[in-house]
Amino acid sequence: MTKTSPKILVIDDDPDFREAVAPILKSALYDVISAANPAEAKEKILSEKPDLILLDIMMDSLFDGFSLCHAIKTSPEYADVQSTPVIFVSAVKEIAGSRFQFKGDEQGMIGPDDYIDKPVKPADLLARIEKLLKS
């Protein structure tokens, strides 16, 4: 029996980011799938059942990433994947000079398992993914 590679879903509206991160993940022998928006992401999450999700915070609206993360972690629709680790990946710090300060717990929302600022450092990204997949 062969062991399958962990599957990572990259959800980001920036095609350049999706194209740049895929080879990094593939170099660590991960299977990579991607989605460009929350609607496509929902379809892929339910059909592909990824082992980990890299999720952009701001896509069509400011809170798309937060809303999707909360749904994954709490909605009965996502019951089969609720334990899937989610890592937020955002360029907010690069653009604004500080990390996005949304306190999801104060809004009654479940947040991600980790957070990485763009541009991502490949070694850091892979280390964080490996840590979450082992836990």
N, C-alpha and C positions, 0 to 999 in steps of 0.2 A: 504494500500500500504506500503510495507516495504522499508526502505531506504537501499540502497546498500552501502557497505563499499568502500571507495576510493581505487583505484587500483594503485599500485606502481610497476613500472618496474625497476628491478635492472640489469644494463648492466655492466658486469665485466668479464674479462677473467680468473679471479682467482676463482675456484670453492669453495675454503675455505671461501673467502669473501662472496660469494653469500649464502653459507650455514650458515654463522655466522650472517648475517644481517637479514635473513628471519624471525627467531623467534622474533627478536626485533620488526620488523614491524608488525608481526602477533599479538604480545602481545598488540599492540595499535589498534587492530582490522582492520588493513589494509589487503586487498587482495594483495598477492605478486606473481608476475610473474618474470621470469628472462631470460636473454640472455647472451651468452658467447662471442659474437663477434658482430661487426657492421652489418653483413649480417643478422644474426638471430634477432638482435635488430630491424632492419628495418621492418622485417616481423611482429614481435610482436607489434611494435608501430602502424602499419597500421591495424592490425587485432584486437588488444585488446584495443586500444585507452586509454592508461593509464591516470590517473589523475595527476601523477607526475613521473619523471624519475630520478633515481640515476645513474649517468654515470661516469665510470672510464675514465680517460684521456688517459692513455697509454695502448693500447691493442696490436694489431698486429703491429702497427707503433706508433711513438711518438705522432702523432697528430690525431689519430682516434677519440678520444672524442671531440676534437675541431671541426673536420670536420662534425661529426654526429650532434653535437649541432647546428652548423650553418645551416645545412640542415633542421633540425626540425623547426628552427625558421624562415627560409626564403624560402624554396623550395615549389613550388606549389604542389608537390607530398605529402607533409605533411600538406596541408592546413587545414585539419580537426583537427590537433593537435598542430598547431603553438603556441597556447597560453598555452600549457602544460608546467608547471614549470620544469626546469632541474637543478639538483644539481650535480656539479662535486664532485667526491670523489676520492682522490688521495693519494698515499703513497710517492709522490715525496719529501715532506718535511722530512719524516722519513728517506728516503734513502739519500737524498742530504744535509739535514740540513737546507734547506730553501725552501719556496714555489716556485713552478714553475712559472716563470715570462713570460708568453706568453701574449702579449697585442693584443688580437684578434681584437679590434677596429682599431688598426693601420694597421692590415692586411685586413681590410674590412670584418671581421668576427663577427658574433653575438655570444656573450658568454652566460654563464649559468646565472641562477637567483641567485645561491648561490654556495659556495665552502666549502667543509669539508675535513680536513686532515684525513688520516688513521693513526693509528687505530681510528675508530669513537667511540665517547662516546655516548651510547644509549640515554641518556636524551637530549643531544645537538641535535642529529640527529632527534629525534622525535619532538623537539621544532621547529626546522627549517622547517620540513615537514609541521607541523600544521600551522605555520605562512604563508607559501606559498600557502597551500590549502585554507586558509581563504581569501587570497587577490584576 
